[in-house]
Amino acid sequence: MQELKCKICGKTGFKSKSGLAGHMQIAHGVKSKTVITSRDEISNRLGVVERDIKELWNVTKKVVDLLTEHSEVLRTLTEAKKEHIEASSEEDRDILES
């Protein structure tokens, strides 16, 4: 069996992984990772992840829709500016193009 050793301070002599985990938490404030074993708990956590993914998808879709709308407005304004410049006198065109 491999000797259990604290990666932070190098202390050895632990009888189990839980002993090492307790040392890490008490001596160094490091919390051990929680291992999920219950099917219900896994299912609940997957449900939360699924909900979060759906929410992220909806927000992303709204952002894409807003960006599409914004680009259409910019395109319309750019075309209107070009038409205005073309309809202006040469002196006005120099001012408008700057």
N, C-alpha and C positions, 0 to 999 in steps of 0.2 A: 504494500500500500504506500502511496506517495505521501510524504510528510506534508502536513498542512502548515503553511507559512503566511504570515501577514505581509501583503505586498507593500504596505506603507512603512511599517516599523521593523519588519523582519522577525518578529516574535514567532516562535514555534512551540510545539508541544500541545497543540489542540487535539482533542480526542475525536472531534467530528466537525463536519462543515458548519453545523449550526453553532458550535462553540466558536469557530473562527468568525462567523457572521455576527455573533453576539459581541465578540471583542471589537470587531470593526465598528459596530454601532456605538458601543460604550466609549471606546478609547479614541475613535477618530470621527464619530458622527456620521459614518457612512451607512445608509440604509440598504438593506439587502433587497434584491429583486423579488417580487412576489410571483410565485408560480401558481398559475391557474389550473385547477384540476377538475372542477365541476363543469359538466356539459352545459348546465343552465347558465353559469357565469360566463362561459365562452359565448354562448348564444346571445346573452344580453349585451356583451361587449361588441359582438359583431353587429348587433342591431344598432348600437350607438354609432359605430363606424359607418354602417350603411346610411343612416340618417344624415350624418355629417357629409358624406360623399354626395348625397342628393342635394343637400343645401348648398354645397360648394358648386355643384353643377348648375343649379338655378342662378346663383350669383354670377357665375362665369358667363352664362347665357345672357343675363341682363347687361353685363359689361360689354359683351360683343355687340349686342343690339344698340347700345348707346354709342359705341365707337363707330358702328356702321352709319347710324343717323348723323353723327358728327361729321364723318367724312363726306356724306352726301351734301350737308349744309356747306362745308368748305368748298366742295366742287362747284356748287351753285354760285357761291360768292365769287369764286375765281373766274367763272365764266362771265358773270355780270360785270366784273371789273374789266375783263378783256374787251367786252362789248362797249363799255363806257369809254375806254381808252381809244378804241377804234373810231368811235363817233365824235371824239373831241378834236379840237384844233391841234395843230402840231405843237404850239407853245404849251397848251394844256397837257398834251401827251407827255412832254418831258417832265412836268411836275408830277403827274399821276404815276408814271413808271418808276419814280424814285422812292 
